[in-house]
């Protein structure tokens, strides 16, 4: 299973570290393999949002502020329109 985390990863933010760890711990508990990939918001501003997200089984909206609100919103819209499971925190 591949999960995209939409947000601008900051290794100094505890919530970003905890997000990746929570996904991995949940997968381990359920005996599932998961790959987590953080996607920055700026590349999601373009019309290529779906092409960047279609390989993922689910999308997690990262907590905190983002470099591009438009990129973040485009990811949410693509998830809705193309039935990709989405969880926002």
ZILIN-V685172 format. One record per pair of residues at least 24 apart in sequence whose C-alpha atoms are under 10 Angstrom apart, sorted by the first residue. I is the first residue (numbers start at 0). J is the second residue. Records with the same first field share a line. If there is no record, write none. Layout:
# ZILIN-V685172
I = J, J
This chain:
# ZILIN-V685172
0 = 26, 31, 32, 33, 34, 35, 54, 55, 56, 57
1 = 32, 33, 34, 35, 36, 54, 55, 56, 57, 58
2 = 33, 34, 35, 36, 37, 52, 54, 55, 56, 57, 58, 59, 84, 85
3 = 34, 35, 36, 37, 38, 51, 52, 53, 54, 55, 56, 57, 58, 59, 60, 61, 74, 85
4 = 35, 36, 37, 38, 39, 40, 55, 57, 58, 59, 60, 61, 62, 85, 86, 87
5 = 36, 37, 38, 39, 40, 43, 52, 58, 59, 60, 61, 62, 65, 70, 71, 72, 74, 75, 87
6 = 37, 38, 39, 40, 41, 59, 60, 61, 62, 63, 64, 65, 66, 67, 68, 70, 71
7 = 37, 38, 39, 40, 41, 61, 62, 63, 64, 65, 66, 67, 71
8 = 37, 38, 39, 40, 61, 62, 63, 65
12 = 62, 63
14 = 61, 62, 63, 88
15 = 61, 62, 63
18 = 59, 60, 61, 62, 88
19 = 59, 61
22 = 59
35 = 59
37 = 61
38 = 71, 74
39 = 65, 66, 67, 70, 71
40 = 65, 66, 67, 68, 69, 70, 71, 72, 73, 74
41 = 65, 66, 67, 68, 69, 70, 71
42 = 67, 70, 71
43 = 67, 68, 69, 70, 71, 72, 73, 74
44 = 68, 69, 70, 71, 72, 73, 74
45 = 69, 70, 73
46 = 70, 73
47 = 73
48 = 73, 74, 75, 76, 77, 78
49 = 73, 74, 76, 77, 78, 80, 81
50 = 77
52 = 77, 78, 81, 83
53 = 77, 78, 81, 83
54 = 83
55 = 83, 84
56 = 82, 83, 84, 85
57 = 82, 83, 84, 85, 86
58 = 83, 84, 85, 86, 87
59 = 84, 85, 86, 87, 88
60 = 85, 86, 87, 88
61 = 86, 87, 88
62 = 87, 88
63 = 88
